[in-house]
Amino acid sequence: MKTQEQLKYVTRRRAAVLLGLSEMELSRISSESGLGHKEVAGEQEETYFTYEELRQICMLAVHQVH
């Protein structure tokens, strides 16, 4: 069972699917905007997003298209 804390964050892969972006495009927007946070465990690195950050990224992506 997932804890409340785990439900607050979305992985980069899941965020890309939810937003309809490629992981590469999401990484670019994340890097440029400073949204998301990285967790490093050994040699593995994962980026996590809050739902508020996903909303902000969605708005940025829409404005880039127009």
mmCIF file as Biopython writes it, N, C-alpha, C and O atoms, coordinates in Angstrom:
data_model
#
loop_
_atom_site.group_PDB
_atom_site.id
_atom_site.type_symbol
_atom_site.label_atom_id
_atom_site.label_alt_id
_atom_site.label_comp_id
_atom_site.label_asym_id
_atom_site.label_entity_id
_atom_site.label_seq_id
_atom_site.pdbx_PDB_ins_code
_atom_site.Cartn_x
_atom_site.Cartn_y
_atom_site.Cartn_z
_atom_site.occupancy
_atom_site.B_iso_or_equiv
_atom_site.auth_seq_id
_atom_site.auth_asym_id
_atom_site.pdbx_PDB_model_num
ATOM 1   N N  . MET A ? 1  ? 0.840  -1.174 0.000   1.0 0.0 1  A 1 
ATOM 2   C CA . MET A ? 1  ? 0.000  0.000  0.000   1.0 0.0 1  A 1 
ATOM 3   C C  . MET A ? 1  ? 0.889  1.242  0.000   1.0 0.0 1  A 1 
ATOM 4   O O  . MET A ? 1  ? 1.887  1.305  0.717   1.0 0.0 1  A 1 
ATOM 5   N N  . LYS A ? 2  ? 0.517  2.217  -0.803  1.0 0.0 2  A 1 
ATOM 6   C CA . LYS A ? 2  ? 1.305  3.441  -0.891  1.0 0.0 2  A 1 
ATOM 7   C C  . LYS A ? 2  ? 0.958  4.369  0.265   1.0 0.0 2  A 1 
ATOM 8   O O  . LYS A ? 2  ? -0.196 4.478  0.680   1.0 0.0 2  A 1 
ATOM 9   N N  . THR A ? 3  ? 1.981  5.027  0.764   1.0 0.0 3  A 1 
ATOM 10  C CA . THR A ? 3  ? 1.763  5.994  1.838   1.0 0.0 3  A 1 
ATOM 11  C C  . THR A ? 3  ? 1.299  7.315  1.248   1.0 0.0 3  A 1 
ATOM 12  O O  . THR A ? 3  ? 1.414  7.527  0.041   1.0 0.0 3  A 1 
ATOM 13  N N  . GLN A ? 4  ? 0.783  8.196  2.073   1.0 0.0 4  A 1 
ATOM 14  C CA . GLN A ? 4  ? 0.349  9.516  1.627   1.0 0.0 4  A 1 
ATOM 15  C C  . GLN A ? 4  ? 1.500  10.277 0.982   1.0 0.0 4  A 1 
ATOM 16  O O  . GLN A ? 4  ? 1.294  10.978 -0.009  1.0 0.0 4  A 1 
ATOM 17  N N  . GLU A ? 5  ? 2.703  10.150 1.523   1.0 0.0 5  A 1 
ATOM 18  C CA . GLU A ? 5  ? 3.873  10.844 0.989   1.0 0.0 5  A 1 
ATOM 19  C C  . GLU A ? 5  ? 4.172  10.381 -0.434  1.0 0.0 5  A 1 
ATOM 20  O O  . GLU A ? 5  ? 4.502  11.207 -1.285  1.0 0.0 5  A 1 
ATOM 21  N N  . GLN A ? 6  ? 4.068  9.105  -0.709  1.0 0.0 6  A 1 
ATOM 22  C CA . GLN A ? 6  ? 4.331  8.579  -2.047  1.0 0.0 6  A 1 
ATOM 23  C C  . GLN A ? 6  ? 3.303  9.069  -3.062  1.0 0.0 6  A 1 
ATOM 24  O O  . GLN A ? 6  ? 3.618  9.194  -4.246  1.0 0.0 6  A 1 
ATOM 25  N N  . LEU A ? 7  ? 2.087  9.347  -2.617  1.0 0.0 7  A 1 
ATOM 26  C CA . LEU A ? 7  ? 1.043  9.792  -3.523  1.0 0.0 7  A 1 
ATOM 27  C C  . LEU A ? 7  ? 1.200  11.260 -3.920  1.0 0.0 7  A 1 
ATOM 28  O O  . LEU A ? 7  ? 0.516  11.724 -4.832  1.0 0.0 7  A 1 
ATOM 29  N N  . LYS A ? 8  ? 2.086  11.996 -3.254  1.0 0.0 8  A 1 
ATOM 30  C CA . LYS A ? 8  ? 2.286  13.409 -3.551  1.0 0.0 8  A 1 
ATOM 31  C C  . LYS A ? 8  ? 3.238  13.633 -4.712  1.0 0.0 8  A 1 
ATOM 32  O O  . LYS A ? 8  ? 3.288  14.732 -5.262  1.0 0.0 8  A 1 
ATOM 33  N N  . TYR A ? 9  ? 3.995  12.611 -5.095  1.0 0.0 9  A 1 
ATOM 34  C CA . TYR A ? 9  ? 5.032  12.762 -6.105  1.0 0.0 9  A 1 
ATOM 35  C C  . TYR A ? 9  ? 4.838  11.789 -7.259  1.0 0.0 9  A 1 
ATOM 36  O O  . TYR A ? 9  ? 4.303  10.692 -7.097  1.0 0.0 9  A 1 
ATOM 37  N N  . VAL A ? 10 ? 5.295  12.229 -8.438  1.0 0.0 10 A 1 
ATOM 38  C CA . VAL A ? 10 ? 5.191  11.421 -9.645  1.0 0.0 10 A 1 
ATOM 39  C C  . VAL A ? 10 ? 6.587  11.313 -10.254 1.0 0.0 10 A 1 
ATOM 40  O O  . VAL A ? 10 ? 7.320  12.301 -10.299 1.0 0.0 10 A 1 
ATOM 41  N N  . THR A ? 11 ? 6.958  10.129 -10.720 1.0 0.0 11 A 1 
ATOM 42  C CA . THR A ? 11 ? 8.262  9.951  -11.369 1.0 0.0 11 A 1 
ATOM 43  C C  . THR A ? 11 ? 8.274  10.636 -12.725 1.0 0.0 11 A 1 
ATOM 44  O O  . THR A ? 11 ? 7.219  10.967 -13.266 1.0 0.0 11 A 1 
ATOM 45  N N  . ARG A ? 12 ? 9.462  10.849 -13.277 1.0 0.0 12 A 1 
ATOM 46  C CA . ARG A ? 12 ? 9.606  11.502 -14.585 1.0 0.0 12 A 1 
ATOM 47  C C  . ARG A ? 12 ? 8.853  10.722 -15.651 1.0 0.0 12 A 1 
ATOM 48  O O  . ARG A ? 12 ? 8.161  11.321 -16.475 1.0 0.0 12 A 1 
ATOM 49  N N  . ARG A ? 13 ? 8.970  9.422  -15.652 1.0 0.0 13 A 1 
ATOM 50  C CA . ARG A ? 13 ? 8.290  8.600  -16.665 1.0 0.0 13 A 1 
ATOM 51  C C  . ARG A ? 13 ? 6.774  8.762  -16.577 1.0 0.0 13 A 1 
ATOM 52  O O  . ARG A ? 13 ? 6.107  8.962  -17.592 1.0 0.0 13 A 1 
ATOM 53  N N  . ARG A ? 14 ? 6.241  8.676  -15.381 1.0 0.0 14 A 1 
ATOM 54  C CA . ARG A ? 14 ? 4.795  8.811  -15.198 1.0 0.0 14 A 1 
ATOM 55  C C  . ARG A ? 14 ? 4.328  10.222 -15.542 1.0 0.0 14 A 1 
ATOM 56  O O  . ARG A ? 14 ? 3.269  10.405 -16.142 1.0 0.0 14 A 1 
ATOM 57  N N  . ALA A ? 15 ? 5.131  11.225 -15.154 1.0 0.0 15 A 1 
ATOM 58  C CA . ALA A ? 15 ? 4.792  12.614 -15.467 1.0 0.0 15 A 1 
ATOM 59  C C  . ALA A ? 15 ? 4.739  12.826 -16.980 1.0 0.0 15 A 1 
ATOM 60  O O  . ALA A ? 15 ? 3.839  13.502 -17.480 1.0 0.0 15 A 1 
ATOM 61  N N  . ALA A ? 16 ? 5.687  12.259 -17.699 1.0 0.0 16 A 1 
ATOM 62  C CA . ALA A ? 16 ? 5.713  12.388 -19.157 1.0 0.0 16 A 1 
ATOM 63  C C  . ALA A ? 16 ? 4.458  11.787 -19.774 1.0 0.0 16 A 1 
ATOM 64  O O  . ALA A ? 16 ? 3.870  12.366 -20.688 1.0 0.0 16 A 1 
ATOM 65  N N  . VAL A ? 17 ? 4.055  10.637 -19.280 1.0 0.0 17 A 1 
ATOM 66  C CA . VAL A ? 17 ? 2.845  9.991  -19.796 1.0 0.0 17 A 1 
ATOM 67  C C  . VAL A ? 17 ? 1.617  10.847 -19.495 1.0 0.0 17 A 1 
ATOM 68  O O  . VAL A ? 17 ? 0.775  11.052 -20.369 1.0 0.0 17 A 1 
ATOM 69  N N  . LEU A ? 18 ? 1.511  11.340 -18.281 1.0 0.0 18 A 1 
ATOM 70  C CA . LEU A ? 18 ? 0.361  12.159 -17.894 1.0 0.0 18 A 1 
ATOM 71  C C  . LEU A ? 18 ? 0.264  13.438 -18.721 1.0 0.0 18 A 1 
ATOM 72  O O  . LEU A ? 18 ? -0.833 13.887 -19.053 1.0 0.0 18 A 1 
ATOM 73  N N  . LEU A ? 19 ? 1.406  14.018 -19.048 1.0 0.0 19 A 1 
ATOM 74  C CA . LEU A ? 19 ? 1.424  15.281 -19.783 1.0 0.0 19 A 1 
ATOM 75  C C  . LEU A ? 19 ? 1.452  15.088 -21.301 1.0 0.0 19 A 1 
ATOM 76  O O  . LEU A ? 19 ? 1.294  16.051 -22.051 1.0 0.0 19 A 1 
ATOM 77  N N  . GLY A ? 20 ? 1.652  13.847 -21.755 1.0 0.0 20 A 1 
ATOM 78  C CA . GLY A ? 20 ? 1.712  13.592 -23.186 1.0 0.0 20 A 1 
ATOM 79  C C  . GLY A ? 20 ? 2.998  14.122 -23.817 1.0 0.0 20 A 1 
ATOM 80  O O  . GLY A ? 20 ? 3.010  14.512 -24.984 1.0 0.0 20 A 1 
ATOM 81  N N  . LEU A ? 21 ? 4.079  14.133 -23.037 1.0 0.0 21 A 1 
ATOM 82  C CA . LEU A ? 21 ? 5.386  14.592 -23.511 1.0 0.0 21 A 1 
ATOM 83  C C  . LEU A ? 21 ? 6.354  13.419 -23.520 1.0 0.0 21 A 1 
ATOM 84  O O  . LEU A ? 21 ? 6.146  12.421 -22.831 1.0 0.0 21 A 1 
ATOM 85  N N  . SER A ? 22 ? 7.411  13.552 -24.307 1.0 0.0 22 A 1 
ATOM 86  C CA . SER A ? 22 ? 8.477  12.562 -24.211 1.0 0.0 22 A 1 
ATOM 87  C C  . SER A ? 22 ? 9.267  12.856 -22.934 1.0 0.0 22 A 1 
ATOM 88  O O  . SER A ? 22 ? 9.241  13.979 -22.430 1.0 0.0 22 A 1 
ATOM 89  N N  . GLU A ? 23 ? 9.960  11.857 -22.422 1.0 0.0 23 A 1 
ATOM 90  C CA . GLU A ? 23 ? 10.780 12.078 -21.229 1.0 0.0 23 A 1 
ATOM 91  C C  . GLU A ? 23 ? 11.867 13.113 -21.514 1.0 0.0 23 A 1 
ATOM 92  O O  . GLU A ? 23 ? 12.232 13.897 -20.637 1.0 0.0 23 A 1 
ATOM 93  N N  . MET A ? 24 ? 12.379 13.110 -22.743 1.0 0.0 24 A 1 
ATOM 94  C CA . MET A ? 24 ? 13.415 14.068 -23.110 1.0 0.0 24 A 1 
ATOM 95  C C  . MET A ? 24 ? 12.863 15.504 -23.064 1.0 0.0 24 A 1 
ATOM 96  O O  . MET A ? 24 ? 13.517 16.405 -22.539 1.0 0.0 24 A 1 
ATOM 97  N N  . GLU A ? 25 ? 11.676 15.707 -23.610 1.0 0.0 25 A 1 
ATOM 98  C CA . GLU A ? 25 ? 11.058 17.032 -23.608 1.0 0.0 25 A 1 
ATOM 99  C C  . GLU A ? 25 ? 10.731 17.471 -22.179 1.0 0.0 25 A 1 
ATOM 100 O O  . GLU A ? 25 ? 10.945 18.629 -21.820 1.0 0.0 25 A 1 
ATOM 101 N N  . LEU A ? 26 ? 10.220 16.562 -21.379 1.0 0.0 26 A 1 
ATOM 102 C CA . LEU A ? 26 ? 9.931  16.876 -19.982 1.0 0.0 26 A 1 
ATOM 103 C C  . LEU A ? 26 ? 11.206 17.243 -19.238 1.0 0.0 26 A 1 
ATOM 104 O O  . LEU A ? 26 ? 11.209 18.184 -18.445 1.0 0.0 26 A 1 
ATOM 105 N N  . SER A ? 27 ? 12.276 16.521 -19.481 1.0 0.0 27 A 1 
ATOM 106 C CA . SER A ? 27 ? 13.561 16.825 -18.838 1.0 0.0 27 A 1 
ATOM 107 C C  . SER A ? 27 ? 14.058 18.206 -19.240 1.0 0.0 27 A 1 
ATOM 108 O O  . SER A ? 27 ? 14.596 18.942 -18.413 1.0 0.0 27 A 1 
ATOM 109 N N  . ARG A ? 28 ? 13.879 18.557 -20.506 1.0 0.0 28 A 1 
ATOM 110 C CA . ARG A ? 28 ? 14.299 19.874 -20.983 1.0 0.0 28 A 1 
ATOM 111 C C  . ARG A ? 28 ? 13.518 20.985 -20.289 1.0 0.0 28 A 1 
ATOM 112 O O  . ARG A ? 28 ? 14.100 21.952 -19.796 1.0 0.0 28 A 1 
ATOM 113 N N  . ILE A ? 29 ? 12.201 20.839 -20.254 1.0 0.0 29 A 1 
ATOM 114 C CA . ILE A ? 29 ? 11.355 21.849 -19.612 1.0 0.0 29 A 1 
ATOM 115 C C  . ILE A ? 29 ? 11.683 21.928 -18.124 1.0 0.0 29 A 1 
ATOM 116 O O  . ILE A ? 29 ? 11.772 23.019 -17.561 1.0 0.0 29 A 1 
ATOM 117 N N  . SER A ? 30 ? 11.861 20.781 -17.494 1.0 0.0 30 A 1 
ATOM 118 C CA . SER A ? 30 ? 12.189 20.735 -16.067 1.0 0.0 30 A 1 
ATOM 119 C C  . SER A ? 30 ? 13.501 21.454 -15.797 1.0 0.0 30 A 1 
ATOM 120 O O  . SER A ? 30 ? 13.602 22.234 -14.850 1.0 0.0 30 A 1 
ATOM 121 N N  . SER A ? 31 ? 14.497 21.197 -16.619 1.0 0.0 31 A 1 
ATOM 122 C CA . SER A ? 31 ? 15.808 21.811 -16.449 1.0 0.0 31 A 1 
ATOM 123 C C  . SER A ? 31 ? 15.736 23.326 -16.634 1.0 0.0 31 A 1 
ATOM 124 O O  . SER A ? 31 ? 16.314 24.078 -15.849 1.0 0.0 31 A 1 
ATOM 125 N N  . GLU A ? 32 ? 15.033 23.771 -17.666 1.0 0.0 32 A 1 
ATOM 126 C CA . GLU A ? 32 ? 14.919 25.196 -17.956 1.0 0.0 32 A 1 
ATOM 127 C C  . GLU A ? 32 ? 14.110 25.945 -16.911 1.0 0.0 32 A 1 
ATOM 128 O O  . GLU A ? 32 ? 14.393 27.107 -16.619 1.0 0.0 32 A 1 
ATOM 129 N N  . SER A ? 33 ? 13.103 25.285 -16.346 1.0 0.0 33 A 1 
ATOM 130 C CA . SER A ? 33 ? 12.208 25.955 -15.405 1.0 0.0 33 A 1 
ATOM 131 C C  . SER A ? 33 ? 12.606 25.765 -13.943 1.0 0.0 33 A 1 
ATOM 132 O O  . SER A ? 33 ? 12.167 26.513 -13.070 1.0 0.0 33 A 1 
ATOM 133 N N  . GLY A ? 34 ? 13.436 24.762 -13.685 1.0 0.0 34 A 1 
ATOM 134 C CA . GLY A ? 34 ? 13.814 24.481 -12.299 1.0 0.0 34 A 1 
ATOM 135 C C  . GLY A ? 34 ? 12.758 23.690 -11.544 1.0 0.0 34 A 1 
ATOM 136 O O  . GLY A ? 34 ? 12.828 23.573 -10.321 1.0 0.0 34 A 1 
ATOM 137 N N  . LEU A ? 35 ? 11.781 23.149 -12.260 1.0 0.0 35 A 1 
ATOM 138 C CA . LEU A ? 35 ? 10.726 22.367 -11.615 1.0 0.0 35 A 1 
ATOM 139 C C  . LEU A ? 35 ? 11.144 20.912 -11.482 1.0 0.0 35 A 1 
ATOM 140 O O  . LEU A ? 35 ? 11.891 20.397 -12.313 1.0 0.0 35 A 1 
ATOM 141 N N  . GLY A ? 36 ? 10.664 20.252 -10.441 1.0 0.0 36 A 1 
ATOM 142 C CA . GLY A ? 36 ? 11.032 18.869 -10.165 1.0 0.0 36 A 1 
ATOM 143 C C  . GLY A ? 36 ? 12.231 18.825 -9.237  1.0 0.0 36 A 1 
ATOM 144 O O  . GLY A ? 36 ? 12.951 19.812 -9.087  1.0 0.0 36 A 1 
ATOM 145 N N  . HIS A ? 37 ? 12.436 17.690 -8.624  1.0 0.0 37 A 1 
ATOM 146 C CA . HIS A ? 37 ? 13.631 17.532 -7.778  1.0 0.0 37 A 1 
ATOM 147 C C  . HIS A ? 37 ? 14.215 16.147 -8.000  1.0 0.0 37 A 1 
ATOM 148 O O  . HIS A ? 37 ? 13.497 15.167 -8.200  1.0 0.0 37 A 1 
ATOM 149 N N  . LYS A ? 38 ? 15.531 16.099 -7.957  1.0 0.0 38 A 1 
ATOM 150 C CA . LYS A ? 38 ? 16.250 14.856 -8.220  1.0 0.0 38 A 1 
ATOM 151 C C  . LYS A ? 38 ? 16.628 14.172 -6.922  1.0 0.0 38 A 1 
ATOM 152 O O  . LYS A ? 38 ? 17.017 14.810 -5.944  1.0 0.0 38 A 1 
ATOM 153 N N  . GLU A ? 39 ? 16.503 12.864 -6.942  1.0 0.0 39 A 1 
ATOM 154 C CA . GLU A ? 39 ? 16.935 12.010 -5.844  1.0 0.0 39 A 1 
ATOM 155 C C  . GLU A ? 39 ? 18.007 11.085 -6.403  1.0 0.0 39 A 1 
ATOM 156 O O  . GLU A ? 39 ? 17.825 10.486 -7.463  1.0 0.0 39 A 1 
ATOM 157 N N  . VAL A ? 40 ? 19.121 10.970 -5.691  1.0 0.0 40 A 1 
ATOM 158 C CA . VAL A ? 40 ? 20.210 10.113 -6.123  1.0 0.0 40 A 1 
ATOM 159 C C  . VAL A ? 40 ? 20.416 9.020  -5.088  1.0 0.0 40 A 1 
ATOM 160 O O  . VAL A ? 40 ? 20.547 9.292  -3.894  1.0 0.0 40 A 1 
ATOM 161 N N  . ALA A ? 41 ? 20.442 7.780  -5.563  1.0 0.0 41 A 1 
ATOM 162 C CA . ALA A ? 41 ? 20.713 6.624  -4.702  1.0 0.0 41 A 1 
ATOM 163 C C  . ALA A ? 41 ? 21.790 5.799  -5.395  1.0 0.0 41 A 1 
ATOM 164 O O  . ALA A ? 41 ? 21.519 5.083  -6.359  1.0 0.0 41 A 1 
ATOM 165 N N  . GLY A ? 42 ? 23.004 5.909  -4.895  1.0 0.0 42 A 1 
ATOM 166 C CA . GLY A ? 42 ? 24.110 5.214  -5.546  1.0 0.0 42 A 1 
ATOM 167 C C  . GLY A ? 42 ? 24.348 5.818  -6.910  1.0 0.0 42 A 1 
ATOM 168 O O  . GLY A ? 42 ? 24.592 7.019  -7.029  1.0 0.0 42 A 1 
ATOM 169 N N  . GLU A ? 43 ? 24.279 5.001  -7.932  1.0 0.0 43 A 1 
ATOM 170 C CA . GLU A ? 43 ? 24.470 5.489  -9.293  1.0 0.0 43 A 1 
ATOM 171 C C  . GLU A ? 43 ? 23.153 5.789  -10.001 1.0 0.0 43 A 1 
ATOM 172 O O  . GLU A ? 43 ? 23.153 6.246  -11.144 1.0 0.0 43 A 1 
ATOM 173 N N  . GLN A ? 44 ? 22.040 5.536  -9.334  1.0 0.0 44 A 1 
ATOM 174 C CA . GLN A ? 44 ? 20.736 5.780  -9.944  1.0 0.0 44 A 1 
ATOM 175 C C  . GLN A ? 44 ? 20.228 7.161  -9.558  1.0 0.0 44 A 1 
ATOM 176 O O  . GLN A ? 44 ? 20.379 7.606  -8.420  1.0 0.0 44 A 1 
ATOM 177 N N  . GLU A ? 45 ? 19.628 7.821  -10.529 1.0 0.0 45 A 1 
ATOM 178 C CA . GLU A ? 45 ? 19.065 9.149  -10.316 1.0 0.0 45 A 1 
ATOM 179 C C  . GLU A ? 45 ? 17.644 9.157  -10.853 1.0 0.0 45 A 1 
ATOM 180 O O  . GLU A ? 45 ? 17.388 8.638  -11.940 1.0 0.0 45 A 1 
ATOM 181 N N  . GLU A ? 46 ? 16.720 9.740  -10.106 1.0 0.0 46 A 1 
ATOM 182 C CA . GLU A ? 46 ? 15.326 9.834  -10.537 1.0 0.0 46 A 1 
ATOM 183 C C  . GLU A ? 46 ? 14.828 11.240 -10.233 1.0 0.0 46 A 1 
ATOM 184 O O  . GLU A ? 46 ? 15.174 11.822 -9.205  1.0 0.0 46 A 1 
ATOM 185 N N  . THR A ? 47 ? 14.020 11.773 -11.125 1.0 0.0 47 A 1 
ATOM 186 C CA . THR A ? 47 ? 13.409 13.075 -10.933 1.0 0.0 47 A 1 
ATOM 187 C C  . THR A ? 47 ? 11.950 12.866 -10.548 1.0 0.0 47 A 1 
ATOM 188 O O  . THR A ? 47 ? 11.245 12.063 -11.158 1.0 0.0 47 A 1 
ATOM 189 N N  . TYR A ? 48 ? 11.508 13.595 -9.532  1.0 0.0 48 A 1 
ATOM 190 C CA . TYR A ? 48 ? 10.131 13.519 -9.056  1.0 0.0 48 A 1 
ATOM 191 C C  . TYR A ? 48 ? 9.465  14.878 -9.195  1.0 0.0 48 A 1 
ATOM 192 O O  . TYR A ? 48 ? 10.118 15.917 -9.097  1.0 0.0 48 A 1 
ATOM 193 N N  . PHE A ? 49 ? 8.158  14.858 -9.424  1.0 0.0 49 A 1 
ATOM 194 C CA . PHE A ? 49 ? 7.373  16.069 -9.575  1.0 0.0 49 A 1 
ATOM 195 C C  . PHE A ? 49 ? 6.154  16.014 -8.672  1.0 0.0 49 A 1 
ATOM 196 O O  . PHE A ? 49 ? 5.564  14.953 -8.471  1.0 0.0 49 A 1 
ATOM 197 N N  . THR A ? 50 ? 5.783  17.169 -8.130  1.0 0.0 50 A 1 
ATOM 198 C CA . THR A ? 50 ? 4.508  17.270 -7.417  1.0 0.0 50 A 1 
ATOM 199 C C  . THR A ? 50 ? 3.432  17.521 -8.473  1.0 0.0 50 A 1 
ATOM 200 O O  . THR A ? 50 ? 3.744  17.858 -9.615  1.0 0.0 50 A 1 
ATOM 201 N N  . TYR A ? 51 ? 2.184  17.357 -8.094  1.0 0.0 51 A 1 
ATOM 202 C CA . TYR A ? 51 ? 1.104  17.623 -9.034  1.0 0.0 51 A 1 
ATOM 203 C C  . TYR A ? 51 ? 1.037  19.104 -9.382  1.0 0.0 51 A 1 
ATOM 204 O O  . TYR A ? 51 ? 0.656  19.452 -10.499 1.0 0.0 51 A 1 
ATOM 205 N N  . GLU A ? 52 ? 1.395  19.973 -8.462  1.0 0.0 52 A 1 
ATOM 206 C CA . GLU A ? 52 ? 1.452  21.407 -8.750  1.0 0.0 52 A 1 
ATOM 207 C C  . GLU A ? 52 ? 2.539  21.694 -9.793  1.0 0.0 52 A 1 
ATOM 208 O O  . GLU A ? 52 ? 2.336  22.513 -10.690 1.0 0.0 52 A 1 
ATOM 209 N N  . GLU A ? 53 ? 3.675  21.031 -9.679  1.0 0.0 53 A 1 
ATOM 210 C CA . GLU A ? 53 ? 4.735  21.201 -10.679 1.0 0.0 53 A 1 
ATOM 211 C C  . GLU A ? 53 ? 4.274  20.696 -12.046 1.0 0.0 53 A 1 
ATOM 212 O O  . GLU A ? 53 ? 4.610  21.290 -13.070 1.0 0.0 53 A 1 
ATOM 213 N N  . LEU A ? 54 ? 3.513  19.614 -12.069 1.0 0.0 54 A 1 
ATOM 214 C CA . LEU A ? 54 ? 2.978  19.108 -13.337 1.0 0.0 54 A 1 
ATOM 215 C C  . LEU A ? 54 ? 2.044  20.135 -13.971 1.0 0.0 54 A 1 
ATOM 216 O O  . LEU A ? 54 ? 2.058  20.328 -15.186 1.0 0.0 54 A 1 
ATOM 217 N N  . ARG A ? 55 ? 1.247  20.781 -13.155 1.0 0.0 55 A 1 
ATOM 218 C CA . ARG A ? 55 ? 0.345  21.822 -13.664 1.0 0.0 55 A 1 
ATOM 219 C C  . ARG A ? 55 ? 1.152  22.964 -14.280 1.0 0.0 55 A 1 
ATOM 220 O O  . ARG A ? 55 ? 0.820  23.463 -15.356 1.0 0.0 55 A 1 
ATOM 221 N N  . GLN A ? 56 ? 2.214  23.371 -13.585 1.0 0.0 56 A 1 
ATOM 222 C CA . GLN A ? 56 ? 3.055  24.456 -14.084 1.0 0.0 56 A 1 
ATOM 223 C C  . GLN A ? 56 ? 3.758  24.057 -15.387 1.0 0.0 56 A 1 
ATOM 224 O O  . GLN A ? 56 ? 3.857  24.864 -16.311 1.0 0.0 56 A 1 
ATOM 225 N N  . ILE A ? 57 ? 4.239  22.825 -15.459 1.0 0.0 57 A 1 
ATOM 226 C CA . ILE A ? 57 ? 4.893  22.342 -16.671 1.0 0.0 57 A 1 
ATOM 227 C C  . ILE A ? 57 ? 3.896  22.300 -17.822 1.0 0.0 57 A 1 
ATOM 228 O O  . ILE A ? 57 ? 4.235  22.646 -18.953 1.0 0.0 57 A 1 
ATOM 229 N N  . CYS A ? 58 ? 2.688  21.884 -17.539 1.0 0.0 58 A 1 
ATOM 230 C CA . CYS A ? 58 ? 1.636  21.846 -18.557 1.0 0.0 58 A 1 
ATOM 231 C C  . CYS A ? 58 ? 1.413  23.251 -19.116 1.0 0.0 58 A 1 
ATOM 232 O O  . CYS A ? 58 ? 1.310  23.425 -20.330 1.0 0.0 58 A 1 
ATOM 233 N N  . MET A ? 59 ? 1.339  24.243 -18.246 1.0 0.0 59 A 1 
ATOM 234 C CA . MET A ? 59 ? 1.143  25.620 -18.686 1.0 0.0 59 A 1 
ATOM 235 C C  . MET A ? 59 ? 2.334  26.098 -19.515 1.0 0.0 59 A 1 
ATOM 236 O O  . MET A ? 59 ? 2.147  26.781 -20.522 1.0 0.0 59 A 1 
ATOM 237 N N  . LEU A ? 60 ? 3.545  25.751 -19.107 1.0 0.0 60 A 1 
ATOM 238 C CA . LEU A ? 60 ? 4.737  26.131 -19.874 1.0 0.0 60 A 1 
ATOM 239 C C  . LEU A ? 60 ? 4.736  25.475 -21.253 1.0 0.0 60 A 1 
ATOM 240 O O  . LEU A ? 60 ? 5.068  26.118 -22.249 1.0 0.0 60 A 1 
ATOM 241 N N  . ALA A ? 61 ? 4.368  24.213 -21.309 1.0 0.0 61 A 1 
ATOM 242 C CA . ALA A ? 61 ? 4.347  23.473 -22.578 1.0 0.0 61 A 1 
ATOM 243 C C  . ALA A ? 61 ? 3.311  24.083 -23.525 1.0 0.0 61 A 1 
ATOM 244 O O  . ALA A ? 61 ? 3.561  24.199 -24.725 1.0 0.0 61 A 1 
ATOM 245 N N  . VAL A ? 62 ? 2.178  24.464 -23.002 1.0 0.0 62 A 1 
ATOM 246 C CA . VAL A ? 62 ? 1.118  25.058 -23.832 1.0 0.0 62 A 1 
ATOM 247 C C  . VAL A ? 62 ? 1.591  26.396 -24.383 1.0 0.0 62 A 1 
ATOM 248 O O  . VAL A ? 62 ? 1.365  26.694 -25.556 1.0 0.0 62 A 1 
ATOM 249 N N  . HIS A ? 63 ? 2.241  27.202 -23.558 1.0 0.0 63 A 1 
ATOM 250 C CA . HIS A ? 63 ? 2.706  28.515 -24.004 1.0 0.0 63 A 1 
ATOM 251 C C  . HIS A ? 63 ? 3.834  28.398 -25.025 1.0 0.0 63 A 1 
ATOM 252 O O  . HIS A ? 63 ? 3.986  29.278 -25.872 1.0 0.0 63 A 1 
ATOM 253 N N  . GLN A ? 64 ? 4.621  27.337 -24.962 1.0 0.0 64 A 1 
ATOM 254 C CA . GLN A ? 64 ? 5.713  27.147 -25.932 1.0 0.0 64 A 1 
ATOM 255 C C  . GLN A ? 64 ? 5.154  26.788 -27.305 1.0 0.0 64 A 1 
ATOM 256 O O  . GLN A ? 64 ? 5.754  27.120 -28.327 1.0 0.0 64 A 1 
ATOM 257 N N  . VAL A ? 65 ? 4.009  26.114 -27.330 1.0 0.0 65 A 1 
ATOM 258 C CA . VAL A ? 65 ? 3.408  25.683 -28.593 1.0 0.0 65 A 1 
ATOM 259 C C  . VAL A ? 65 ? 2.774  26.861 -29.314 1.0 0.0 65 A 1 
ATOM 260 O O  . VAL A ? 65 ? 2.800  26.935 -30.542 1.0 0.0 65 A 1 
ATOM 261 N N  . HIS A ? 66 ? 2.199  27.790 -28.535 1.0 0.0 66 A 1 
ATOM 262 C CA . HIS A ? 66 ? 1.480  28.931 -29.142 1.0 0.0 66 A 1 
ATOM 263 C C  . HIS A ? 66 ? 2.390  30.070 -29.419 1.0 0.0 66 A 1 
ATOM 264 O O  . HIS A ? 66 ? 1.951  31.102 -29.926 1.0 0.0 66 A 1 
#
